[in-house]
Amino acid sequence: MSIITEARASDSPYVETIIRGRTASAGSPLRPAEFCWHMVLRRLNNKTDLLLVGPWTSAGMISYTEGVELLWIKFKPGTFLPHLPTRHLLDRETILPGAAKQSFWLSGSAWQFPDYENADTFVDRLARAGILTSDPVVEAALQGHLKDVPSRTVRHRFKHATGLTQSSILQMQRAQYAQALLQRGVSILDTVDEAGYFDQPHLTRSLKHFTGYTPAQIIHMSRPETLAI
């Protein structure tokens, strides 16, 4: 399966990135673990759905048919829906009920489907309506900027906003960093040291769990001759 995509940054303080794409063929590729959740608009044969997706605690398979138009709104860590705790979104896709051909129901109100151009405005409207919010403690904790906040308070607010523990997110970030090192040509042993793993088996278990691939597979897929296929 292949997906043709285009991404852009967002002006919204709640959004990490906005991506649109189209499946060029059907298939079931691996997707990595993901600590951010998404709103995903899916359109096929004049039928449109809006889904709440993730976070995903481990790598897994996804399936697409050919010709699906997609819009992903990836939210920053700490952004959440107060009426729907993020823990209820873990490792699942939730299809929101349709209200009309071009709208859906969320928190008791009908909303027009967003598009690539107006996604920021759509998210800001959700925030103004109190349907979407963000906890600044999460981002501050991930950046190591928290001071004088009890650890118990941080754990509670982190779990409430993200559905995950801070430790789980840090493990995912480390796996992403290790994958990027390997893709840049850093050796496996140097990646173990640079990313802070105990040894090569520890690195392998982490990458297999969070990306679905072993270090050797990541290196192989990153070679120019493999990318050209």
C-alpha positions in Angstrom: 0.0 0.0 0.0 1.2 3.6 -0.7 -0.2 6.8 0.6 0.5 10.1 -1.1 0.6 12.8 1.6 1.1 16.5 2.2 1.8 18.1 5.6 1.8 21.6 7.1 2.5 23.2 10.4 -0.4 24.6 12.4 -1.0 28.0 14.0 -3.2 26.4 16.7 -1.6 25.9 20.1 -3.4 22.6 20.3 -2.2 21.0 17.1 1.2 19.3 16.3 0.7 19.0 12.5 -2.0 18.7 9.8 -1.7 16.1 7.0 -3.8 15.2 4.1 -3.4 12.3 1.8 -4.9 9.7 -0.5 -4.3 5.9 -0.7 -2.9 5.0 -4.0 -3.4 1.3 -3.4 -4.8 -1.1 -0.9 -2.7 -2.8 1.8 -2.0 -3.4 5.5 1.2 -1.7 6.5 2.7 -1.5 10.0 2.1 1.7 12.0 4.3 2.7 14.9 3.2 3.4 18.5 2.0 7.0 18.9 1.5 9.0 22.1 -0.5 11.7 20.4 -4.1 11.2 19.4 -5.6 12.3 16.1 -8.9 13.4 14.5 -9.0 11.6 11.2 -11.4 12.5 8.4 -11.9 9.6 6.0 -13.8 10.0 2.7 -14.5 7.2 0.1 -17.2 7.0 -2.5 -19.0 10.2 -1.3 -19.2 8.8 2.3 -17.3 10.8 5.0 -16.5 9.7 8.5 -14.6 11.4 11.3 -12.7 9.2 13.7 -10.9 9.8 17.0 -7.7 7.7 16.7 -5.1 6.6 19.3 -2.9 7.0 21.2 -1.3 3.6 20.3 0.8 2.0 23.0 2.6 -0.4 20.6 3.1 -0.9 16.9 0.4 -2.7 14.9 -1.2 -3.2 11.5 -3.6 -0.8 9.7 -5.6 -1.5 6.7 -6.7 0.8 3.9 -8.6 0.4 0.6 -7.6 2.2 -2.6 -8.8 5.7 -3.2 -9.5 6.8 0.3 -9.0 10.6 0.9 -7.7 11.3 4.4 -7.1 14.3 6.7 -5.1 13.9 9.9 -5.2 16.4 12.7 -2.4 15.4 15.1 -2.8 17.0 18.6 0.0 18.0 20.9 0.6 16.0 24.0 -1.7 17.4 26.8 -4.5 18.3 24.5 -7.7 16.4 25.3 -11.5 16.3 25.2 -12.8 16.9 28.7 -16.0 14.9 28.1 -14.1 12.0 26.7 -11.0 11.0 28.7 -8.0 10.1 26.5 -7.7 6.8 28.3 -10.9 5.8 26.5 -9.2 6.4 23.1 -6.2 4.2 23.8 -5.5 1.6 21.1 -8.7 2.1 19.3 -10.5 4.0 16.5 -13.8 5.7 17.5 -16.1 6.7 14.7 -18.2 9.7 15.6 -21.9 9.6 14.6 -22.9 11.5 11.5 -25.3 14.4 11.8 -25.8 15.1 8.1 -23.9 14.6 4.9 -21.3 17.2 5.7 -21.4 17.2 9.5 -21.0 14.9 12.6 -22.0 14.9 16.3 -19.5 15.7 19.0 -20.4 16.5 22.7 -24.0 17.0 21.8 -23.5 19.4 18.9 -23.3 19.1 15.2 -20.1 20.2 13.6 -19.1 20.7 9.9 -16.3 18.4 8.7 -13.0 20.2 8.6 -10.7 20.3 5.6 -7.0 20.9 5.1 -7.3 24.7 4.9 -9.6 25.4 7.8 -8.5 22.7 10.3 -6.9 25.3 12.5 -10.1 27.3 12.7 -12.1 24.2 13.3 -9.9 23.2 16.3 -10.0 26.8 17.7 -13.8 26.7 17.6 -13.8 23.4 19.5 -11.6 25.0 22.1 -13.8 28.1 22.4 -16.8 25.9 22.9 -15.0 24.1 25.8 -15.0 20.8 23.9 -11.2 20.7 23.5 -8.6 21.9 26.0 -5.0 21.4 27.0 -3.0 20.9 30.2 0.3 22.9 30.2 1.7 20.6 32.9 2.2 17.9 30.3 4.3 19.8 27.9 6.3 21.4 30.7 7.0 18.0 32.2 8.1 16.5 28.9 10.5 19.5 28.4 11.8 19.2 32.0 10.6 22.7 32.9 8.4 21.8 35.9 9.3 23.3 39.3 7.6 23.0 42.6 4.8 20.8 41.4 4.4 17.6 43.5 5.2 14.4 41.5 1.8 12.9 42.5 0.0 15.9 40.9 2.1 15.6 37.7 1.4 11.8 37.4 -2.4 12.4 37.9 -2.6 15.3 35.4 -0.4 13.5 32.9 -2.5 10.4 33.0 -5.7 12.3 32.8 -4.7 14.4 29.7 -2.7 11.8 27.7 -4.1 8.4 28.9 -0.4 7.4 29.3 2.3 7.8 32.0 5.1 10.1 31.4 7.5 7.1 31.5 5.6 5.5 28.6 5.8 8.6 26.4 9.5 9.0 27.2 10.1 5.4 26.1 8.3 6.1 22.8 10.3 9.2 22.2 13.5 7.3 22.9 12.5 4.6 20.4 11.7 7.4 17.8 15.2 8.9 18.4 16.9 5.5 18.1 15.1 4.9 14.8 16.1 8.2 13.5 19.8 7.5 14.4 19.7 4.2 12.6 18.0 5.8 9.5 20.9 8.3 9.4 23.5 5.6 9.3 24.5 5.4 12.9 25.6 1.9 13.9 23.5 -0.3 16.1 26.1 -0.2 19.0 26.5 3.5 18.7 22.7 3.9 18.8 22.5 1.8 21.9 24.9 4.3 23.6 23.5 7.5 22.1 19.9 6.7 22.9 20.6 5.4 26.4 19.7 1.7 26.1 21.3 -0.9 28.4 22.5 -3.1 25.5 21.6 -4.3 22.0 18.8 -6.7 23.1 17.2 -3.8 25.1 17.3 -1.6 21.9 15.9 -4.4 19.8 13.0 -5.1 22.2 12.1 -1.5 22.4 12.2 -0.9 18.6 10.2 -4.0 17.9 7.5 -3.0 20.4 7.2 0.6 19.4 8.1 0.6 15.7 7.4 -3.0 14.7 10.9 -3.4 13.3 14.2 -4.6 14.5 17.3 -2.4 14.2 18.6 -4.5 11.3 15.3 -4.1 9.5 15.3 -0.3 10.0 18.8 -0.1 8.6 17.9 -2.2 5.6 14.8 -0.2 4.8 16.8 3.0 5.0 19.4 2.0 2.3 19.1 4.0 -0.9 18.6 0.9 -3.0 15.7 -0.2 -0.8 14.0 3.2 -0.8 14.2 3.2 -4.6 12.1 0.1 -4.9 
